[in-house]
Amino acid sequence: MRYADHPTAECEVHIEADRDRVWDLVCDIQLPARFSPELRRVRPLDDTVPLTQGTRFEGHNHHPFLGEWRTISYVVELTVPSALAWAVVDADGRFGGGPPDPANPAATWRFDLTPDAGGTRLRHGVRIGPGRSGLSLAIDRSPEREEAIVRHRLAELRSGIQDTLDGIKRLAELG
């Protein structure tokens, strides 16, 4: 898999809680930072509660190889109570992709919720690109290793996604 293929990573979990309860948790844009190994904190940029299409928020991330960086995210899909997606842009031009543009995101993240056996099936995933990201920098340094670099990054992302899902599941089932 190559970067230009817009690789994806996703995981899902069954939660013994109704969809409205799970929806309330996934709409808390600050919640993933509690569970993610990379996302350290989130700050709303717009005073829109509940979320609306176009709502913006700032993310602060850390990775052992990239250090710290900042992103801006835009809610690009909002279907209450079943889908939430946001496009992530390189807020500071650190990865060389030109001005931040949600139509050309570094990644697009999403949650999908469906009723499932008296509870909720929660799917969480990411689509990489088409805009540049930290992954682009790694590929620039070793283009001959692109497929291995992408595979490694997808494994890291899946692990973080599963951590986030497990955290949401614990909170939702606690009531």
C-alpha positions as CSV (number, residue, x, y, z in Angstrom):
1,M,0.0,0.0,0.0
2,R,1.3,3.4,-0.9
3,Y,0.5,6.9,0.5
4,A,-1.3,7.8,-2.8
5,D,-3.7,4.9,-2.2
6,H,-5.1,6.8,0.8
7,P,-4.6,3.9,3.2
8,T,-7.1,3.3,6.0
9,A,-7.1,1.8,9.5
10,E,-10.2,1.0,11.5
11,C,-11.4,-1.1,14.4
12,E,-14.8,-1.7,15.9
13,V,-16.3,-2.7,19.2
14,H,-19.7,-3.8,20.6
15,I,-20.7,-1.6,23.5
16,E,-23.4,-2.5,26.0
17,A,-25.0,0.9,25.9
18,D,-27.6,2.6,23.8
19,R,-26.5,4.6,20.8
20,D,-27.5,8.0,22.3
21,R,-25.1,7.4,25.2
22,V,-22.3,6.4,22.9
23,W,-23.0,9.3,20.6
24,D,-22.7,11.8,23.5
25,L,-19.2,10.4,24.2
26,V,-17.9,10.4,20.6
27,C,-19.2,14.0,20.2
28,D,-16.9,15.1,23.0
29,I,-14.0,16.1,20.8
30,Q,-11.6,16.2,23.8
31,L,-12.4,12.6,24.8
32,P,-10.0,10.8,22.4
33,A,-7.0,12.6,24.0
34,R,-7.7,10.6,27.2
35,F,-7.0,7.3,25.4
36,S,-4.8,8.0,22.4
37,P,-1.0,7.4,22.6
38,E,-0.5,10.3,20.1
39,L,-3.2,12.9,20.6
40,R,-2.3,14.8,23.7
41,R,-5.0,17.5,23.9
42,V,-7.8,19.1,22.0
43,R,-9.1,22.6,22.2
44,P,-12.4,23.8,20.6
45,L,-11.9,26.8,18.2
46,D,-15.6,27.4,17.7
47,D,-18.3,27.8,20.3
48,T,-20.6,25.2,18.8
49,V,-22.2,22.9,21.2
50,P,-23.5,20.5,20.0
51,L,-21.1,20.1,17.1
52,T,-22.2,21.3,13.7
53,Q,-20.8,20.8,10.2
54,G,-17.7,23.0,9.9
55,T,-16.9,23.1,13.7
56,R,-13.2,23.5,14.1
57,F,-10.9,22.2,16.9
58,E,-7.1,22.3,17.5
59,G,-5.2,19.1,18.3
60,H,-1.8,18.8,19.9
61,N,0.1,15.6,19.1
62,H,3.3,13.8,20.0
63,H,5.1,11.0,18.3
64,P,8.6,9.7,19.2
65,F,10.0,10.2,15.7
66,L,8.2,13.5,14.8
67,G,8.1,15.2,18.1
68,E,5.2,17.6,18.8
69,W,2.9,19.2,16.2
70,R,-0.4,21.0,16.0
71,T,-3.4,20.3,13.8
72,I,-6.7,21.9,13.0
73,S,-9.7,19.7,12.4
74,Y,-13.0,20.5,10.7
75,V,-16.2,18.5,11.1
76,V,-17.0,17.3,7.6
77,E,-19.8,14.9,8.3
78,L,-22.4,14.9,11.1
79,T,-25.3,12.6,11.0
80,V,-26.9,12.4,14.5
81,P,-26.6,9.8,16.1
82,S,-24.8,7.6,13.6
83,A,-21.7,9.3,12.0
84,L,-19.1,11.9,12.8
85,A,-16.1,12.7,10.6
86,W,-13.5,15.4,10.7
87,A,-10.7,16.4,8.3
88,V,-7.3,17.1,9.9
89,V,-5.0,19.7,8.4
90,D,-1.4,20.6,9.1
91,A,-2.0,23.9,10.9
92,D,1.6,25.2,10.7
93,G,2.8,23.9,7.3
94,R,5.2,21.6,9.1
95,F,4.8,18.8,6.5
96,G,5.2,20.9,3.4
97,G,1.7,20.6,2.0
98,G,0.9,24.3,1.4
99,P,-1.8,26.3,3.2
100,P,-4.2,24.3,5.5
101,D,-7.1,23.1,3.4
102,P,-9.8,20.8,4.8
103,A,-10.5,19.7,1.2
104,N,-6.9,18.3,1.1
105,P,-6.6,16.9,4.6
106,A,-3.6,15.0,6.0
107,A,-6.2,12.5,7.4
108,T,-9.9,12.1,7.8
109,W,-11.1,10.5,11.0
110,R,-14.5,9.1,11.7
111,F,-16.9,7.4,14.1
112,D,-19.8,5.3,12.9
113,L,-22.5,4.0,15.3
114,T,-25.1,1.4,14.6
115,P,-27.6,-0.4,16.9
116,D,-26.3,-3.9,17.6
117,A,-27.7,-6.7,19.8
118,G,-29.2,-4.4,22.4
119,G,-26.2,-2.1,22.4
120,T,-24.1,-0.2,19.9
121,R,-21.5,-1.2,17.3
122,L,-18.9,1.6,17.3
123,R,-16.5,1.8,14.4
124,H,-13.6,4.2,14.5
125,G,-11.2,4.8,11.6
126,V,-8.9,7.0,9.7
127,R,-8.1,7.6,6.0
128,I,-4.6,8.9,5.3
129,G,-4.2,11.8,2.9
130,P,-4.4,13.1,0.3
131,G,-2.6,16.0,1.9
132,R,0.9,15.7,3.4
133,S,1.5,14.5,6.9
134,G,4.3,13.3,9.1
135,L,4.1,10.1,7.2
136,S,5.0,12.0,4.1
137,L,8.3,13.1,5.8
138,A,9.3,9.5,6.6
139,I,8.5,8.5,3.0
140,D,10.6,11.4,1.6
141,R,13.6,10.2,3.6
142,S,13.3,6.6,2.4
143,P,11.1,6.4,-0.7
144,E,12.2,2.8,-1.4
145,R,10.6,1.7,1.9
146,E,7.3,3.5,1.4
147,E,5.1,0.3,1.6
148,A,6.8,-0.8,4.8
149,I,6.6,2.7,6.3
150,V,2.8,2.9,5.5
151,R,2.2,-0.6,6.9
152,H,4.0,0.3,10.1
153,R,2.1,3.6,10.5
154,L,-1.3,1.8,9.9
155,A,-0.4,-0.7,12.7
156,E,0.4,2.2,15.0
157,L,-2.9,3.9,14.1
158,R,-4.9,0.7,14.6
159,S,-3.4,0.3,18.1
160,G,-4.4,3.9,19.0
161,I,-7.8,3.5,17.5
162,Q,-8.4,0.3,19.6
163,D,-7.2,2.1,22.7
164,T,-9.7,4.9,22.0
165,L,-12.6,2.4,21.4
166,D,-11.8,0.5,24.6
167,G,-11.8,3.7,26.6
168,I,-15.1,4.8,25.1
169,K,-16.6,1.3,25.8
170,R,-15.5,1.5,29.4
171,L,-17.1,4.9,29.9
172,A,-20.3,4.1,28.1
173,E,-20.8,0.8,29.9
174,L,-20.2,2.5,33.3
175,G,-23.2,4.7,32.6
